[in-house]
């Protein structure tokens, strides 16, 4: 077996053991990124980076839950709905 084949199998094993982010609503302290069609999410990430959930505003009077996110690159704070955010680092994990 060649060194290249061993390296590829090792890299494959390392990749398969990686933990995927959870598919659940964000919690305070989770690191998130913006979801969106096409290049919207990528352009936003280039400007603002990833963010951390700092506050969760409960749903009242038929409104949806809002998540306040502080973006780490730009230090802006913005509010989003659950479907706008993708958890990339689990606060519990």
LINNORDA-V799841 format. One record per residue. PHI is phi in degrees with one decimal (999 if undefined). Layout:
# LINNORDA-V799841
PHI / PHI
This chain:
# LINNORDA-V799841
999 / -80.2 / -63.4 / -62.3 / -65.5 / -63.2 / -63.1 / -62.9 / -68.7 / -66.1 / -62.9 / -62.2 / -67.0 / -65.0 / -66.5 / -71.1 / -90.7 / -67.4 / -89.5 / -79.2 / -62.1 / -72.7 / -97.3 / -152.3 / -63.1 / -63.5 / -118.1 / -60.6 / 100.0 / -68.2 / -93.2 / -129.9 / -131.6 / -81.7 / -91.9 / 165.6 / -72.4 / 60.2 / -93.6 / -60.9 / -61.7 / -67.1 / -64.8 / -64.1 / -63.4 / -63.1 / -81.5 / -107.3 / 76.6 / -93.3 / -128.9 / -120.4 / -72.7 / -108.6 / -156.1 / -121.5 / -94.9 / -62.6 / -73.3 / -136.9 / 49.0 / 77.8 / -87.7 / -87.0 / -65.3 / -113.5 / -111.0 / -88.8 / -122.1 / -100.4 / -80.8 / -75.0 / -80.0 / -94.3 / 62.6 / -77.1 / -114.7 / -140.6 / -111.1 / -138.7 / -89.4 / -56.0 / -71.0 / -84.9 / -118.6 / -119.8 / -74.3 / -110.6 / -142.3 / -79.8 / -63.4 / -85.0 / -92.6
